[in-house]
Amino acid sequence: MWSGSGRRPFGHSVWAAPYRSSARLVVGSSVVAPITLRQLCELGGTDPCAVLDPDRAFDYGPAGGTPELRERIASDLGGLIPDNVAVTSGAGDALASVATLVCRPDAHVIVEVPAHESLLSTVERSGCAATLVQAPIDPALVAELIGPTTSALFLSSPHNPTGQMLDAAVLRMLAESLACVGAVLVADEVFRGVPLGVVSSPPPAATVAPNAVSIGGLSKVYGLPGLRIGWAAGPTMLIDDVRSLQRYTSRCPPMTSEAIAMLALDCQEALLGRARALVYDAFVELTTICERHDGIRLSIPDGGITAFPELDVPDVDNWCARVVERYGILVAPGNACFGVPGRVRINLGLEPEVRTAAFPLLALALAESPELVGGSAC
């Protein structure tokens, strides 16, 4: 049962599928430009063969990840131990697993939307009562929604696509309110590490409160989506249940990916530095484009790797469809992908050569849109 504002997102990947063949430049995605194994090894000063041991058997690994990787993630998050961490096949797997455990039929959950489809579909299948809260959220108003049957609050920080980031004081306040009814705070933090409109990223939610869960992964800001490595970090009993559940779902994370993940975490400052450089440069360039057109308004997100500007067109979905067909640029329409009319999502983590090709075409599309304020008929 759903209540509250917002609606389930249709999903960028589904909306974009019919246009993939005609889109030369995909700029509406939400992942930093992926790197190669060779590039990662160069960052780590190691040989690919040292990472991918040719004699390694393609065997099952332990549910919840190897002890070494769990220990490394716990150490990086700070103040946690390996028992606080379950490694999963991507962050979506972690999110769905936690939701499966806390979304009981007789429970109530609060979900910030837009949200990852794995979360929304799990909540819907569970049959629990769900209150959807449109991002960006007002934390005080969200706290008022917590009731005696509430089992969890799901939010994202930084949020995709709005970029809202919640500081430690807000996370602590929400977690304490939830603790009064025995509920947990679940924070999707896959875009953490790239502050934009704020000075620095807040600490992981799992380190702020004992009833908080941090969802993380190596896909979004690290540029390693193909590894399919994510994690849930939080209270030991809940995380132990995540590992137990994994035995009946994905069985275990990919062992080869776990080996590469160890190297990636060794190089995380370099990978995050790469992401920040790409995002910051792209935002400056996108700001210049937007300042030239009255019909598009760009605000600075707190963090993350995407921009979500407002666009003054009657139907943003149709506008995006025409842009991909005429200019070969695929952006993400806010309505079709996220249930947010009048906005588009633009990836700031593109490779420089992709951005150099795409952004001038985006500027041209804005200039030649007759329905856009400041545009001209072509």
C-alpha positions, -999 to 999 in steps of 0.1 A, spaced: 0 0 0 15 33 -11 7 67 3 23 101 1 37 122 -27 57 109 -57 54 78 -78 75 49 -88 101 58 -113 99 42 -148 137 40 -148 163 55 -170 176 22 -184 141 12 -196 132 46 -210 166 48 -228 164 14 -244 145 23 -276 170 52 -282 203 34 -277 207 26 -314 203 63 -324 221 79 -294 258 86 -302 263 102 -268 247 90 -236 248 119 -211 218 110 -188 234 80 -170 245 81 -134 280 65 -133 314 80 -135 331 69 -168 342 33 -163 379 26 -162 398 -5 -175 416 -31 -154 448 -18 -169 441 18 -157 432 5 -122 464 -15 -120 484 15 -131 468 35 -103 477 8 -79 512 2 -92 506 -35 -98 504 -60 -126 470 -73 -138 483 -109 -134 490 -101 -97 453 -92 -92 438 -119 -114 459 -150 -104 457 -174 -134 457 -203 -109 427 -190 -90 398 -214 -92 364 -201 -101 349 -214 -70 321 -202 -47 332 -177 -20 317 -171 14 283 -156 17 286 -119 26 321 -116 11 356 -126 20 368 -117 55 395 -96 40 372 -75 19 347 -70 47 375 -60 71 387 -35 45 353 -19 40 347 -17 77 380 0 82 374 25 54 340 34 68 355 39 102 346 25 136 331 -7 123 342 -44 124 339 -71 97 307 -84 114 291 -51 105 296 -56 68 280 -78 41 294 -77 6 267 -81 -21 264 -83 -59 261 -46 -63 245 -19 -41 210 -27 -55 214 -62 -41 223 -48 -7 193 -25 -8 169 -52 -18 182 -76 9 178 -51 37 144 -41 24 134 -78 23 143 -82 60 126 -51 74 95 -47 52 72 -71 70 35 -72 59 24 -57 92 51 -29 91 52 6 79 82 21 60 90 56 48 108 58 14 123 89 -1 116 90 -39 129 88 -65 146 57 -53 164 27 -67 140 2 -84 153 -27 -64 141 -10 -32 107 1 -46 98 -33 -60 109 -51 -28 87 -28 -7 58 -33 -30 61 -71 -30 63 -72 8 28 -59 12 38 -35 40 24 1 43 47 26 26 48 64 28 66 79 -2 83 113 4 94 134 -25 131 145 -26 145 168 -16 132 161 19 125 182 49 140 160 77 117 175 104 86 166 84 99 131 77 105 125 114 68 133 120 59 104 98 75 79 121 49 59 139 46 28 162 46 4 133 74 20 114 103 -5 108 125 16 85 132 49 68 150 46 34 167 76 20 197 85 -2 226 108 6 236 122 -18 203 117 -34 199 108 -71 190 128 -90 184 159 -67 219 159 -52 206 166 -16 230 155 10 222 151 47 247 160 74 256 140 104 233 160 128 203 153 105 212 116 102 216 113 139 182 130 146 164 107 122 181 76 136 172 86 172 136 92 162 135 58 146 152 41 175 123 51 197 101 27 178 127 0 172 132 11 135 163 14 114 176 42 91 188 29 58 209 53 38 218 47 1 253 63 -1 265 50 -34 272 86 -46 291 96 -14 326 110 -18 319 138 -44 308 169 -26 298 198 -48 277 224 -31 290 216 4 326 216 17 329 179 25 309 146 26 293 137 60 304 105 77 286 72 67 253 68 84 264 35 99 291 53 119 267 80 131 240 58 149 238 22 160 205 16 142 217 30 109 226 10 77 249 24 50 245 10 15 276 15 -7 293 1 -37 321 5 -63 298 13 -93 288 49 -93 316 72 -82 345 47 -86 337 39 -122 336 2 -117 300 -8 -124 309 -41 -141 325 -55 -109 290 -58 -93 304 -51 -58 283 -34 -32 278 -37 6 255 -31 35 271 -20 67 252 -16 100 239 -35 131 255 -69 134 223 -89 137 207 -73 107 239 -77 86 241 -113 97 206 -118 83 217 -102 50 245 -127 47 221 -155 55 196 -143 29 224 -142 3 229 -179 6 194 -184 -10 197 -155 -36 230 -146 -52 248 -172 -31 280 -150 -28 297 -120 -44 318 -128 -74 352 -140 -62 371 -124 -91 354 -91 -85 362 -92 -48 399 -95 -57 397 -65 -79 377 -47 -53 406 -49 -28 428 -32 -53 401 -5 -60 399 3 -23 436 6 -22 432 32 -49 401 48 -36 416 83 -31 428 83 -67 395 70 -80 375 96 -60 400 123 -71 394 113 -107 356 115 -102 358 149 -85 379 163 -113 355 151 -140 324 163 -121 338 197 -112 350 205 -147 317 194 -162 297 214 -138 316 246 -147 310 239 -184 273 231 -179 268 262 -158 282 283 -187 257 267 -211 228 272 -188 236 309 -182 232 315 -219 196 303 -219 167 318 -199 147 286 -202 170 263 -182 179 268 -145 208 250 -129 213 248 -91 244 234 -74 237 200 -59 251 192 -25 269 162 -39 269 133 -63 278 131 -100 247 144 -118 230 177 -124 192 180 -124 183 214 -141 148 227 -146 137 231 -182 109 253 -194 93 231 -220 57 218 -220 67 182 -221 102 173 -210 98 136 -221 90 146 -257 118 172 -257 144 146 -247 131 122 -273 135 148 -300 169 157 -288 182 122 -291 166 117 -325 179 150 -339 212 156 -321 221 121 -310 223 130 -273 206 109 -247 196 128 -215 173 115 -188 138 132 -187 128 138 -151 91 128 -156 96 94 -174 126 84 -154 119 97 -119 83 111 -118 96 146 -116 83 168 -145 102 197 -159 137 185 -152 165 165 -169 193 145 -155 228 151 -169 258 130 -160 288 151 -148 312 122 -147 316 117 -184 350 112 -200 364 146 -212 362 136 -249 326 126 -245 317 158 -227 336 178 -254 314 162 -281 281 162 -261 279 196 -244 281 217 -275 253 197 -290 233 201 -259 238 239 -261 227 237 -298 196 217 -288 187 244 -262 193 272 -287 172 256 -314 142 246 -292 113 270 -302 93 260 -271 121 269 -248 123 305 -234 153 320 -252 153 294 -279 147 300 -316 128 282 -343 150 263 -367 
